[in-house]
Every structure is written in structure tokens, then in C-alpha cells.
């Protein structure tokens, strides 16, 4: 019923008023389309950031797990080559890491 009255009202307008009405309707439609488009773009951007953030956090967790594994293997007298194979951490990095760990533990009296 409301739609019928709206259509009847449009038909009874003079040409200039009708033109202004149509321009307003087009403007509102464009505005709503732009808002919706911006919202969807922002939503996609947010999803992408969330996925990237989760990926970084996952990599950090994996790296920490590899380091804990390396420490356990080293405390079991495993070679750096073997530890590198298991953890996929590079041997030079492992050498530096265990040297620093050893220095830190000797400073703390352990």
C-alpha cells in the first residue's frame, strides 16, 4: 500500500520536482552503494590482517617449539647437525644460540 502511494505521489509531481526527486533517489542509492562497498572492502582488509597476524603468531609458536626441542636434544648430548636436521634450525644459528645460553648460565652460576 505504501509503495502504491509513493508511486502515485511521484506521478503527480511536476517535471522539475520529479527530476529533483529522481536525482535525490539516485544520490541516495549511490551513497548506500558506496557505504556498502567501503564496508566490504574494510571487512576484507580486516580479514586479511587477521589471517596475517595469526600466521605470524603461528610461526612464532613453531619457532619457540623448535628452540625448546633443540635445548632438550642438546641436553641429551645430541650433535648440532642432528639438532639442525630435526628442528630445521641452521647450524650457525644453533651454535650462536647455545654459546649465548652457555654464557648466560655461567653468569647465573648454574
N, C-alpha and C positions, 0 to 999 in steps of 0.2 A: 504494500500500500504506500509506504513512504517513498519507495523508488518511483512509483507512478506519479505521485505529487511532485517529486523532484523533476521528472521528465516534463510534466505539464508546465511547471514553472519555467523551465528552460525554453519551451516552445512559445511562451507568452512574452518573452523578453524582446526588446527591440534589437536591431542588428548590432549596435555598438555595445550594449550591455551583454549580449550573447558572446560577442568577441572577447570582452573582458573576462567573462565567466570561463570561457574555454581556455584563455591564457592562464587564468588562475589555476584551473584544473591541471593543465599541462605542467605548470610550475610546481604544484603540489606533488604530482606524480614524479617529476624529475627529482625533487627534493627527497622523497621517500626512497626512490631507486638509489640515489647517491648514498643515503644513510645506510641502506641495506648492503650496498656494495662495500662501503667502508667498514661496516661491521664484519662482513665475511672476510675481507682482507685482513683485518686485525685479528680475527679468530684464527685464521690460517697461520699468521705470523706468530701468534702466541703458541699454537700447537707446535710449530717448528722449533721455537725457543725451548719449549718444554722437552721435546724429544732430544735436542742437542744437549740440554742440561742433564737429562737422565743418562745420555750416552757418556758424558764426561764423568759423572758420578760412578757409573758402572766401571769405566776404565780405571778410576782411582781405587775402587774396591778390589778389582782384579790385580792391580799393581801391589797393593798392600798385602793381598793374599800371597802373591809371588814372593814378596820380601819375607813374610813370615815363614813360608816354605823354605826359602834359601837359608834362613837362620837355623831352622830345625835340621836341615841337611848338613849344614856346616858344623853344627854341634855334634853331629854323628860322624864327623871326620870325613865327609864326602869331599871330593875334589871340586875345584871351581868349574872344571869342564863339565862334570856330571851335573852340578847345580845349574849351570847355564843351559844344559840340554833340557832339564826338567822344567825350569822356570821361564825359559826363553829370555832371560836377562843376559845382556852381553858380559863377557868375562871381564873386560876392563872396568865396567861399572861395578861388578861384584867385587873386584879387587879393591877399588876405592872405598866401597861401602864397608867391607869387612875391616879395612885398615882404620877407617874412622870409628867404627864400632869398637875395635880393639883399643884405640887411643882413649875413647870415652870411658870404657870400662876400667882402664888402668888409672885414669884420673879420679874415678869414683872409688878406687880401692878394691874393686871386685876382682 
